[in-house]
Amino acid sequence: MLIKKSVTIHKHRTSIALEQEFWDVLKDISIEKNYSVEKLIANIDLNRDASLASCIRVFVLKYIMSSS
């Protein structure tokens, strides 16, 4: 099930729909990096070449794969 959350990135409010598992991992990564989830998403947004939700999923997948 998709969970939609509103975030502010680069002074712009937007909504992102992700599965709860992705939100959970984003929160864990942000704690590890001492960032807010919004700042982490803003960093992902800077280099994206597809939809923001897709780029977040790929970022999380790559993070998990590199941590194993």
C-alpha positions in Angstrom: 0.0 0.0 0.0 1.3 3.4 -0.9 1.7 6.0 1.8 1.6 9.6 0.6 3.6 12.2 2.5 4.1 15.9 1.8 7.7 17.2 2.0 9.4 20.5 1.3 12.4 20.2 -1.0 14.2 23.3 -2.3 11.5 25.5 -0.9 8.9 23.7 -2.9 6.1 21.6 -1.3 5.5 18.2 -3.0 3.8 14.9 -2.2 5.5 11.6 -2.6 3.8 8.2 -2.6 5.9 5.3 -1.4 5.4 2.0 0.3 5.8 2.1 4.1 8.9 0.0 3.9 10.7 2.6 1.8 9.6 5.4 4.2 11.1 3.2 7.1 14.4 2.7 5.3 14.6 6.4 4.4 14.1 7.3 8.1 16.9 4.8 9.1 19.3 6.3 6.5 18.5 9.8 7.6 19.3 8.9 11.2 22.5 7.3 10.2 23.6 10.3 8.1 22.3 12.8 10.7 20.0 14.4 8.1 16.3 15.0 8.1 14.3 12.8 5.7 13.5 16.0 3.7 17.2 16.8 3.3 17.9 13.2 2.2 15.1 13.5 -0.4 16.3 16.9 -1.5 19.8 15.3 -2.1 18.2 12.5 -4.1 16.2 15.1 -6.1 19.4 17.0 -7.2 20.6 14.1 -9.3 17.4 12.5 -10.5 16.7 11.5 -14.1 13.2 9.9 -13.5 10.3 10.5 -11.2 11.2 11.3 -7.6 9.5 8.3 -6.2 11.3 6.0 -8.6 14.7 7.6 -7.8 14.0 7.2 -4.0 13.2 3.5 -4.5 16.4 3.0 -6.5 18.4 5.0 -3.9 17.0 2.8 -1.1 17.7 -0.4 -3.1 21.3 0.6 -3.8 21.8 1.6 -0.1 20.5 -1.8 1.1 22.7 -3.7 -1.5 25.8 -1.8 -0.5 25.1 -2.5 3.2 25.0 -6.3 2.8 
